Amino acid sequence: MDADVSDTAWSAYLKGDRGVFTRRAVKLLEPAESKAISRLFQDEVGFREHVSRYIHDFEAMLRQLLSTRDGHALGVTLLSSDMGKLYVALAQAIERLRN
């Protein structure tokens, strides 16, 4: 969950690469960290409920945002925010983002 953004990433974004932050966010967790979150999700009812609610609410917000005229640009901003990074990390760990 690194808050620092490299000059290269900003440069790519400013040149039109709108997925640079999202791609970076998807690679946030090491495999061991993903497994630990997955185990917690399976074993702890309270954790599972909170994670499920967070993912549901984030996806609902993202769907609503993407339905607007400027939604895609704002969606990139949302996904590259700390809230977006948390969503991607949790969704990746519980395999919500897998095909």
C-alpha positions in Angstrom: 0.0 0.0 0.0 2.7 2.4 -1.0 1.6 6.0 -0.9 4.6 7.2 -3.0 4.0 7.3 -6.8 7.1 7.3 -9.0 7.8 10.0 -11.5 7.7 7.4 -14.2 4.1 6.3 -13.2 2.9 9.9 -13.1 4.5 10.6 -16.5 2.8 7.6 -18.0 -0.5 8.7 -16.5 -0.1 12.2 -17.9 0.7 10.8 -21.3 -2.6 8.9 -21.4 -1.9 5.6 -19.7 -5.0 5.6 -17.5 -4.4 2.1 -16.2 -1.0 2.6 -14.7 -2.3 3.0 -11.1 -4.8 0.2 -11.4 -2.2 -2.3 -12.7 0.1 -1.2 -9.9 -2.7 -1.7 -7.3 -3.4 -5.2 -8.5 0.1 -6.3 -7.6 -0.1 -4.9 -4.0 0.0 -8.2 -2.1 2.6 -10.8 -1.9 1.2 -14.3 -2.2 1.7 -15.0 1.5 -0.3 -11.9 2.4 -3.1 -12.9 0.1 -3.2 -16.3 1.6 -3.4 -14.8 5.1 -6.3 -12.6 4.2 -8.0 -15.5 2.4 -7.7 -17.6 5.6 -9.1 -14.8 7.7 -11.9 -14.4 5.3 -12.8 -18.1 5.5 -12.3 -18.5 9.2 -13.6 -15.2 10.8 -17.3 -14.4 10.3 -16.9 -10.8 11.4 -14.0 -10.2 9.0 -15.8 -11.9 6.2 -18.9 -9.7 6.8 -16.9 -6.5 6.8 -14.8 -7.4 3.8 -17.9 -8.4 1.9 -19.8 -5.2 2.7 -16.8 -3.1 1.8 -16.4 -4.8 -1.6 -20.1 -4.6 -2.3 -20.3 -0.9 -1.4 -17.1 -0.1 -3.3 -18.3 -1.9 -6.4 -21.8 -0.2 -6.2 -20.1 3.2 -6.0 -17.8 2.3 -8.9 -20.7 1.1 -11.1 -22.6 4.3 -10.4 -19.6 6.4 -11.1 -18.8 4.6 -14.4 -22.3 5.3 -15.6 -21.7 9.0 -15.7 -20.1 11.0 -18.5 -16.7 11.5 -16.9 -17.0 8.3 -14.9 -13.9 6.5 -16.4 -11.5 9.3 -15.5 -13.0 9.5 -12.0 -12.9 5.7 -11.7 -9.2 5.7 -12.3 -8.9 8.3 -9.5 -11.0 6.2 -7.2 -9.1 3.0 -7.9 -5.8 4.7 -7.3 -6.9 6.1 -4.0 -6.2 4.4 -0.7 -9.8 3.2 -0.7 -9.3 1.7 -4.2 -6.1 0.1 -3.2 -7.8 -1.5 -0.3 -10.6 -2.8 -2.5 -8.2 -4.3 -5.0 -6.1 -5.9 -2.3 -9.0 -7.4 -0.5 -10.8 -8.5 -3.7 -7.6 -10.0 -5.0 -7.0 -11.9 -1.8 -10.4 -13.5 -1.7 -10.2 -14.2 -5.4 -13.1 -11.8 -6.3 -11.0 -10.4 -9.2 -10.1 -13.7 -10.8 -11.9 -14.9 -13.9 
